Amino acid sequence: MDLCLRYGATTVAMELKTWRDSRPDPLTEGLSQLDRYLSGLGLETGWLVIFDQRSNQPPIEDRTYSEAGTTPQGRAVTVIRA
């Protein structure tokens, strides 16, 4: 896991991925990887951040958005694409 934030009783798990030229979208891999981390922490939610570093992309402010995702084991994930 790339980031594990703990504040009192709250724990937030985040996985970060980079999408580069000639590589597939890392969404599926990221959701699977995050699922294992969430399971180990006993969490039902997490965050996956995908940085799109492919050539010829619009400016980051024009391509950044969030969407709901689900891990293979049914955990809810907030997916941020930037």
Phi and psi restraints in degrees (range 20) as a CNS / XPLOR table:
assign (resid 1 and name C) (resid 2 and name N)
       (resid 2 and name CA) (resid 2 and name C) 1.0 -82.6 20.0 2
assign (resid 2 and name N) (resid 2 and name CA)
       (resid 2 and name C) (resid 3 and name N) 1.0 -36.5 20.0 2
assign (resid 2 and name C) (resid 3 and name N)
       (resid 3 and name CA) (resid 3 and name C) 1.0 -139.6 20.0 2
assign (resid 3 and name N) (resid 3 and name CA)
       (resid 3 and name C) (resid 4 and name N) 1.0 134.1 20.0 2
assign (resid 3 and name C) (resid 4 and name N)
       (resid 4 and name CA) (resid 4 and name C) 1.0 -131.3 20.0 2
assign (resid 4 and name N) (resid 4 and name CA)
       (resid 4 and name C) (resid 5 and name N) 1.0 108.0 20.0 2
assign (resid 4 and name C) (resid 5 and name N)
       (resid 5 and name CA) (resid 5 and name C) 1.0 -99.5 20.0 2
assign (resid 5 and name N) (resid 5 and name CA)
       (resid 5 and name C) (resid 6 and name N) 1.0 130.5 20.0 2
assign (resid 5 and name C) (resid 6 and name N)
       (resid 6 and name CA) (resid 6 and name C) 1.0 -125.2 20.0 2
assign (resid 6 and name N) (resid 6 and name CA)
       (resid 6 and name C) (resid 7 and name N) 1.0 128.3 20.0 2
assign (resid 6 and name C) (resid 7 and name N)
       (resid 7 and name CA) (resid 7 and name C) 1.0 -139.6 20.0 2
assign (resid 7 and name N) (resid 7 and name CA)
       (resid 7 and name C) (resid 8 and name N) 1.0 103.4 20.0 2
assign (resid 7 and name C) (resid 8 and name N)
       (resid 8 and name CA) (resid 8 and name C) 1.0 62.2 20.0 2
assign (resid 8 and name N) (resid 8 and name CA)
       (resid 8 and name C) (resid 9 and name N) 1.0 -126.0 20.0 2
assign (resid 8 and name C) (resid 9 and name N)
       (resid 9 and name CA) (resid 9 and name C) 1.0 -86.9 20.0 2
assign (resid 9 and name N) (resid 9 and name CA)
       (resid 9 and name C) (resid 10 and name N) 1.0 -0.7 20.0 2
assign (resid 9 and name C) (resid 10 and name N)
       (resid 10 and name CA) (resid 10 and name C) 1.0 -95.9 20.0 2
assign (resid 10 and name N) (resid 10 and name CA)
       (resid 10 and name C) (resid 11 and name N) 1.0 130.9 20.0 2
assign (resid 10 and name C) (resid 11 and name N)
       (resid 11 and name CA) (resid 11 and name C) 1.0 -125.6 20.0 2
assign (resid 11 and name N) (resid 11 and name CA)
       (resid 11 and name C) (resid 12 and name N) 1.0 130.3 20.0 2
assign (resid 11 and name C) (resid 12 and name N)
       (resid 12 and name CA) (resid 12 and name C) 1.0 -122.7 20.0 2
assign (resid 12 and name N) (resid 12 and name CA)
       (resid 12 and name C) (resid 13 and name N) 1.0 125.2 20.0 2
assign (resid 12 and name C) (resid 13 and name N)
       (resid 13 and name CA) (resid 13 and name C) 1.0 -104.7 20.0 2
assign (resid 13 and name N) (resid 13 and name CA)
       (resid 13 and name C) (resid 14 and name N) 1.0 133.3 20.0 2
assign (resid 13 and name C) (resid 14 and name N)
       (resid 14 and name CA) (resid 14 and name C) 1.0 -131.4 20.0 2
assign (resid 14 and name N) (resid 14 and name CA)
       (resid 14 and name C) (resid 15 and name N) 1.0 135.2 20.0 2
assign (resid 14 and name C) (resid 15 and name N)
       (resid 15 and name CA) (resid 15 and name C) 1.0 -114.4 20.0 2
assign (resid 15 and name N) (resid 15 and name CA)
       (resid 15 and name C) (resid 16 and name N) 1.0 135.2 20.0 2
assign (resid 15 and name C) (resid 16 and name N)
       (resid 16 and name CA) (resid 16 and name C) 1.0 -113.6 20.0 2
assign (resid 16 and name N) (resid 16 and name CA)
       (resid 16 and name C) (resid 17 and name N) 1.0 134.5 20.0 2
assign (resid 16 and name C) (resid 17 and name N)
       (resid 17 and name CA) (resid 17 and name C) 1.0 -131.8 20.0 2
assign (resid 17 and name N) (resid 17 and name CA)
       (resid 17 and name C) (resid 18 and name N) 1.0 151.9 20.0 2
assign (resid 17 and name C) (resid 18 and name N)
       (resid 18 and name CA) (resid 18 and name C) 1.0 -117.7 20.0 2
assign (resid 18 and name N) (resid 18 and name CA)
       (resid 18 and name C) (resid 19 and name N) 1.0 130.7 20.0 2
assign (resid 18 and name C) (resid 19 and name N)
       (resid 19 and name CA) (resid 19 and name C) 1.0 -100.6 20.0 2
assign (resid 19 and name N) (resid 19 and name CA)
       (resid 19 and name C) (resid 20 and name N) 1.0 113.6 20.0 2
assign (resid 19 and name C) (resid 20 and name N)
       (resid 20 and name CA) (resid 20 and name C) 1.0 -112.9 20.0 2
assign (resid 20 and name N) (resid 20 and name CA)
       (resid 20 and name C) (resid 21 and name N) 1.0 163.4 20.0 2
assign (resid 20 and name C) (resid 21 and name N)
       (resid 21 and name CA) (resid 21 and name C) 1.0 -51.7 20.0 2
assign (resid 21 and name N) (resid 21 and name CA)
       (resid 21 and name C) (resid 22 and name N) 1.0 145.5 20.0 2
assign (resid 21 and name C) (resid 22 and name N)
       (resid 22 and name CA) (resid 22 and name C) 1.0 64.2 20.0 2
assign (resid 22 and name N) (resid 22 and name CA)
       (resid 22 and name C) (resid 23 and name N) 1.0 16.9 20.0 2
assign (resid 22 and name C) (resid 23 and name N)
       (resid 23 and name CA) (resid 23 and name C) 1.0 -121.8 20.0 2
assign (resid 23 and name N) (resid 23 and name CA)
       (resid 23 and name C) (resid 24 and name N) 1.0 150.6 20.0 2
assign (resid 23 and name C) (resid 24 and name N)
       (resid 24 and name CA) (resid 24 and name C) 1.0 -74.2 20.0 2
assign (resid 24 and name N) (resid 24 and name CA)
       (resid 24 and name C) (resid 25 and name N) 1.0 161.9 20.0 2
assign (resid 24 and name C) (resid 25 and name N)
       (resid 25 and name CA) (resid 25 and name C) 1.0 -56.3 20.0 2
assign (resid 25 and name N) (resid 25 and name CA)
       (resid 25 and name C) (resid 26 and name N) 1.0 125.8 20.0 2
assign (resid 25 and name C) (resid 26 and name N)
       (resid 26 and name CA) (resid 26 and name C) 1.0 -80.3 20.0 2
assign (resid 26 and name N) (resid 26 and name CA)
       (resid 26 and name C) (resid 27 and name N) 1.0 10.3 20.0 2
assign (resid 26 and name C) (resid 27 and name N)
       (resid 27 and name CA) (resid 27 and name C) 1.0 -57.7 20.0 2
assign (resid 27 and name N) (resid 27 and name CA)
       (resid 27 and name C) (resid 28 and name N) 1.0 -53.4 20.0 2
assign (resid 27 and name C) (resid 28 and name N)
       (resid 28 and name CA) (resid 28 and name C) 1.0 -61.2 20.0 2
assign (resid 28 and name N) (resid 28 and name CA)
       (resid 28 and name C) (resid 29 and name N) 1.0 -46.8 20.0 2
assign (resid 28 and name C) (resid 29 and name N)
       (resid 29 and name CA) (resid 29 and name C) 1.0 -61.2 20.0 2
assign (resid 29 and name N) (resid 29 and name CA)
       (resid 29 and name C) (resid 30 and name N) 1.0 -43.6 20.0 2
assign (resid 29 and name C) (resid 30 and name N)
       (resid 30 and name CA) (resid 30 and name C) 1.0 -64.2 20.0 2
assign (resid 30 and name N) (resid 30 and name CA)
       (resid 30 and name C) (resid 31 and name N) 1.0 -41.6 20.0 2
assign (resid 30 and name C) (resid 31 and name N)
       (resid 31 and name CA) (resid 31 and name C) 1.0 -65.1 20.0 2
assign (resid 31 and name N) (resid 31 and name CA)
       (resid 31 and name C) (resid 32 and name N) 1.0 -40.5 20.0 2
assign (resid 31 and name C) (resid 32 and name N)
       (resid 32 and name CA) (resid 32 and name C) 1.0 -65.5 20.0 2
assign (resid 32 and name N) (resid 32 and name CA)
       (resid 32 and name C) (resid 33 and name N) 1.0 -44.5 20.0 2
assign (resid 32 and name C) (resid 33 and name N)
       (resid 33 and name CA) (resid 33 and name C) 1.0 -64.1 20.0 2
assign (resid 33 and name N) (resid 33 and name CA)
       (resid 33 and name C) (resid 34 and name N) 1.0 -46.1 20.0 2
assign (resid 33 and name C) (resid 34 and name N)
       (resid 34 and name CA) (resid 34 and name C) 1.0 -62.6 20.0 2
assign (resid 34 and name N) (resid 34 and name CA)
       (resid 34 and name C) (resid 35 and name N) 1.0 -36.2 20.0 2
assign (resid 34 and name C) (resid 35 and name N)
       (resid 35 and name CA) (resid 35 and name C) 1.0 -57.2 20.0 2
assign (resid 35 and name N) (resid 35 and name CA)
       (resid 35 and name C) (resid 36 and name N) 1.0 -42.8 20.0 2
assign (resid 35 and name C) (resid 36 and name N)
       (resid 36 and name CA) (resid 36 and name C) 1.0 -64.5 20.0 2
assign (resid 36 and name N) (resid 36 and name CA)
       (resid 36 and name C) (resid 37 and name N) 1.0 -41.7 20.0 2
assign (resid 36 and name C) (resid 37 and name N)
       (resid 37 and name CA) (resid 37 and name C) 1.0 -65.6 20.0 2
assign (resid 37 and name N) (resid 37 and name CA)
       (resid 37 and name C) (resid 38 and name N) 1.0 -44.3 20.0 2
assign (resid 37 and name C) (resid 38 and name N)
       (resid 38 and name CA) (resid 38 and name C) 1.0 -61.4 20.0 2
assign (resid 38 and name N) (resid 38 and name CA)
       (resid 38 and name C) (resid 39 and name N) 1.0 -41.4 20.0 2
assign (resid 38 and name C) (resid 39 and name N)
       (resid 39 and name CA) (resid 39 and name C) 1.0 -58.9 20.0 2
assign (resid 39 and name N) (resid 39 and name CA)
       (resid 39 and name C) (resid 40 and name N) 1.0 -46.4 20.0 2
assign (resid 39 and name C) (resid 40 and name N)
       (resid 40 and name CA) (resid 40 and name C) 1.0 -64.0 20.0 2
assign (resid 40 and name N) (resid 40 and name CA)
       (resid 40 and name C) (resid 41 and name N) 1.0 -30.1 20.0 2
assign (resid 40 and name C) (resid 41 and name N)
       (resid 41 and name CA) (resid 41 and name C) 1.0 -90.8 20.0 2
assign (resid 41 and name N) (resid 41 and name CA)
       (resid 41 and name C) (resid 42 and name N) 1.0 -7.5 20.0 2
assign (resid 41 and name C) (resid 42 and name N)
       (resid 42 and name CA) (resid 42 and name C) 1.0 71.3 20.0 2
assign (resid 42 and name N) (resid 42 and name CA)
       (resid 42 and name C) (resid 43 and name N) 1.0 31.6 20.0 2
assign (resid 42 and name C) (resid 43 and name N)
       (resid 43 and name CA) (resid 43 and name C) 1.0 -105.8 20.0 2
assign (resid 43 and name N) (resid 43 and name CA)
       (resid 43 and name C) (resid 44 and name N) 1.0 152.2 20.0 2
assign (resid 43 and name C) (resid 44 and name N)
       (resid 44 and name CA) (resid 44 and name C) 1.0 -108.2 20.0 2
assign (resid 44 and name N) (resid 44 and name CA)
       (resid 44 and name C) (resid 45 and name N) 1.0 -3.4 20.0 2
assign (resid 44 and name C) (resid 45 and name N)
       (resid 45 and name CA) (resid 45 and name C) 1.0 -139.8 20.0 2
assign (resid 45 and name N) (resid 45 and name CA)
       (resid 45 and name C) (resid 46 and name N) 1.0 156.2 20.0 2
assign (resid 45 and name C) (resid 46 and name N)
       (resid 46 and name CA) (resid 46 and name C) 1.0 -163.5 20.0 2
assign (resid 46 and name N) (resid 46 and name CA)
       (resid 46 and name C) (resid 47 and name N) 1.0 -175.2 20.0 2
assign (resid 46 and name C) (resid 47 and name N)
       (resid 47 and name CA) (resid 47 and name C) 1.0 -128.7 20.0 2
assign (resid 47 and name N) (resid 47 and name CA)
       (resid 47 and name C) (resid 48 and name N) 1.0 137.7 20.0 2
assign (resid 47 and name C) (resid 48 and name N)
       (resid 48 and name CA) (resid 48 and name C) 1.0 -123.3 20.0 2
assign (resid 48 and name N) (resid 48 and name CA)
       (resid 48 and name C) (resid 49 and name N) 1.0 121.9 20.0 2
assign (resid 48 and name C) (resid 49 and name N)
       (resid 49 and name CA) (resid 49 and name C) 1.0 -112.4 20.0 2
assign (resid 49 and name N) (resid 49 and name CA)
       (resid 49 and name C) (resid 50 and name N) 1.0 123.7 20.0 2
assign (resid 49 and name C) (resid 50 and name N)
       (resid 50 and name CA) (resid 50 and name C) 1.0 -115.3 20.0 2
assign (resid 50 and name N) (resid 50 and name CA)
       (resid 50 and name C) (resid 51 and name N) 1.0 116.8 20.0 2
assign (resid 50 and name C) (resid 51 and name N)
       (resid 51 and name CA) (resid 51 and name C) 1.0 -94.3 20.0 2
assign (resid 51 and name N) (resid 51 and name CA)
       (resid 51 and name C) (resid 52 and name N) 1.0 117.2 20.0 2
assign (resid 51 and name C) (resid 52 and name N)
       (resid 52 and name CA) (resid 52 and name C) 1.0 -87.0 20.0 2
assign (resid 52 and name N) (resid 52 and name CA)
       (resid 52 and name C) (resid 53 and name N) 1.0 103.6 20.0 2
assign (resid 52 and name C) (resid 53 and name N)
       (resid 53 and name CA) (resid 53 and name C) 1.0 -104.6 20.0 2
assign (resid 53 and name N) (resid 53 and name CA)
       (resid 53 and name C) (resid 54 and name N) 1.0 16.4 20.0 2
assign (resid 53 and name C) (resid 54 and name N)
       (resid 54 and name CA) (resid 54 and name C) 1.0 -68.3 20.0 2
assign (resid 54 and name N) (resid 54 and name CA)
       (resid 54 and name C) (resid 55 and name N) 1.0 154.7 20.0 2
assign (resid 54 and name C) (resid 55 and name N)
       (resid 55 and name CA) (resid 55 and name C) 1.0 -63.7 20.0 2
assign (resid 55 and name N) (resid 55 and name CA)
       (resid 55 and name C) (resid 56 and name N) 1.0 154.4 20.0 2
assign (resid 55 and name C) (resid 56 and name N)
       (resid 56 and name CA) (resid 56 and name C) 1.0 61.8 20.0 2
assign (resid 56 and name N) (resid 56 and name CA)
       (resid 56 and name C) (resid 57 and name N) 1.0 32.4 20.0 2
assign (resid 56 and name C) (resid 57 and name N)
       (resid 57 and name CA) (resid 57 and name C) 1.0 -87.8 20.0 2
assign (resid 57 and name N) (resid 57 and name CA)
       (resid 57 and name C) (resid 58 and name N) 1.0 151.0 20.0 2
assign (resid 57 and name C) (resid 58 and name N)
       (resid 58 and name CA) (resid 58 and name C) 1.0 -65.2 20.0 2
assign (resid 58 and name N) (resid 58 and name CA)
       (resid 58 and name C) (resid 59 and name N) 1.0 168.7 20.0 2
assign (resid 58 and name C) (resid 59 and name N)
       (resid 59 and name CA) (resid 59 and name C) 1.0 -54.8 20.0 2
assign (resid 59 and name N) (resid 59 and name CA)
       (resid 59 and name C) (resid 60 and name N) 1.0 149.3 20.0 2
assign (resid 59 and name C) (resid 60 and name N)
       (resid 60 and name CA) (resid 60 and name C) 1.0 -57.0 20.0 2
assign (resid 60 and name N) (resid 60 and name CA)
       (resid 60 and name C) (resid 61 and name N) 1.0 -34.9 20.0 2
assign (resid 60 and name C) (resid 61 and name N)
       (resid 61 and name CA) (resid 61 and name C) 1.0 -67.8 20.0 2
assign (resid 61 and name N) (resid 61 and name CA)
       (resid 61 and name C) (resid 62 and name N) 1.0 -21.3 20.0 2
assign (resid 61 and name C) (resid 62 and name N)
       (resid 62 and name CA) (resid 62 and name C) 1.0 -90.6 20.0 2
assign (resid 62 and name N) (resid 62 and name CA)
       (resid 62 and name C) (resid 63 and name N) 1.0 -15.1 20.0 2
assign (resid 62 and name C) (resid 63 and name N)
       (resid 63 and name CA) (resid 63 and name C) 1.0 -116.8 20.0 2
assign (resid 63 and name N) (resid 63 and name CA)
       (resid 63 and name C) (resid 64 and name N) 1.0 5.7 20.0 2
assign (resid 63 and name C) (resid 64 and name N)
       (resid 64 and name CA) (resid 64 and name C) 1.0 -88.8 20.0 2
assign (resid 64 and name N) (resid 64 and name CA)
       (resid 64 and name C) (resid 65 and name N) 1.0 127.3 20.0 2
assign (resid 64 and name C) (resid 65 and name N)
       (resid 65 and name CA) (resid 65 and name C) 1.0 -157.2 20.0 2
assign (resid 65 and name N) (resid 65 and name CA)
       (resid 65 and name C) (resid 66 and name N) 1.0 167.2 20.0 2
assign (resid 65 and name C) (resid 66 and name N)
       (resid 66 and name CA) (resid 66 and name C) 1.0 -121.3 20.0 2
assign (resid 66 and name N) (resid 66 and name CA)
       (resid 66 and name C) (resid 67 and name N) 1.0 154.9 20.0 2
assign (resid 66 and name C) (resid 67 and name N)
       (resid 67 and name CA) (resid 67 and name C) 1.0 -150.2 20.0 2
assign (resid 67 and name N) (resid 67 and name CA)
       (resid 67 and name C) (resid 68 and name N) 1.0 159.7 20.0 2
assign (resid 67 and name C) (resid 68 and name N)
       (resid 68 and name CA) (resid 68 and name C) 1.0 -82.7 20.0 2
assign (resid 68 and name N) (resid 68 and name CA)
       (resid 68 and name C) (resid 69 and name N) 1.0 142.0 20.0 2
assign (resid 68 and name C) (resid 69 and name N)
       (resid 69 and name CA) (resid 69 and name C) 1.0 -135.2 20.0 2
assign (resid 69 and name N) (resid 69 and name CA)
       (resid 69 and name C) (resid 70 and name N) 1.0 167.1 20.0 2
assign (resid 69 and name C) (resid 70 and name N)
       (resid 70 and name CA) (resid 70 and name C) 1.0 -136.6 20.0 2
assign (resid 70 and name N) (resid 70 and name CA)
       (resid 70 and name C) (resid 71 and name N) 1.0 133.7 20.0 2
assign (resid 70 and name C) (resid 71 and name N)
       (resid 71 and name CA) (resid 71 and name C) 1.0 -76.1 20.0 2
assign (resid 71 and name N) (resid 71 and name CA)
       (resid 71 and name C) (resid 72 and name N) 1.0 167.5 20.0 2
assign (resid 71 and name C) (resid 72 and name N)
       (resid 72 and name CA) (resid 72 and name C) 1.0 -56.7 20.0 2
assign (resid 72 and name N) (resid 72 and name CA)
       (resid 72 and name C) (resid 73 and name N) 1.0 -27.3 20.0 2
assign (resid 72 and name C) (resid 73 and name N)
       (resid 73 and name CA) (resid 73 and name C) 1.0 -96.0 20.0 2
assign (resid 73 and name N) (resid 73 and name CA)
       (resid 73 and name C) (resid 74 and name N) 1.0 11.4 20.0 2
assign (resid 73 and name C) (resid 74 and name N)
       (resid 74 and name CA) (resid 74 and name C) 1.0 87.3 20.0 2
assign (resid 74 and name N) (resid 74 and name CA)
       (resid 74 and name C) (resid 75 and name N) 1.0 13.8 20.0 2
assign (resid 74 and name C) (resid 75 and name N)
       (resid 75 and name CA) (resid 75 and name C) 1.0 -80.3 20.0 2
assign (resid 75 and name N) (resid 75 and name CA)
       (resid 75 and name C) (resid 76 and name N) 1.0 144.3 20.0 2
assign (resid 75 and name C) (resid 76 and name N)
       (resid 76 and name CA) (resid 76 and name C) 1.0 -81.6 20.0 2
assign (resid 76 and name N) (resid 76 and name CA)
       (resid 76 and name C) (resid 77 and name N) 1.0 132.4 20.0 2
assign (resid 76 and name C) (resid 77 and name N)
       (resid 77 and name CA) (resid 77 and name C) 1.0 -130.6 20.0 2
assign (resid 77 and name N) (resid 77 and name CA)
       (resid 77 and name C) (resid 78 and name N) 1.0 136.5 20.0 2
assign (resid 77 and name C) (resid 78 and name N)
       (resid 78 and name CA) (resid 78 and name C) 1.0 -90.2 20.0 2
assign (resid 78 and name N) (resid 78 and name CA)
       (resid 78 and name C) (resid 79 and name N) 1.0 120.7 20.0 2
assign (resid 78 and name C) (resid 79 and name N)
       (resid 79 and name CA) (resid 79 and name C) 1.0 -103.2 20.0 2
assign (resid 79 and name N) (resid 79 and name CA)
       (resid 79 and name C) (resid 80 and name N) 1.0 123.0 20.0 2
assign (resid 79 and name C) (resid 80 and name N)
       (resid 80 and name CA) (resid 80 and name C) 1.0 -108.5 20.0 2
assign (resid 80 and name N) (resid 80 and name CA)
       (resid 80 and name C) (resid 81 and name N) 1.0 125.7 20.0 2
assign (resid 80 and name C) (resid 81 and name N)
       (resid 81 and name CA) (resid 81 and name C) 1.0 -112.8 20.0 2
assign (resid 81 and name N) (resid 81 and name CA)
       (resid 81 and name C) (resid 82 and name N) 1.0 128.5 20.0 2
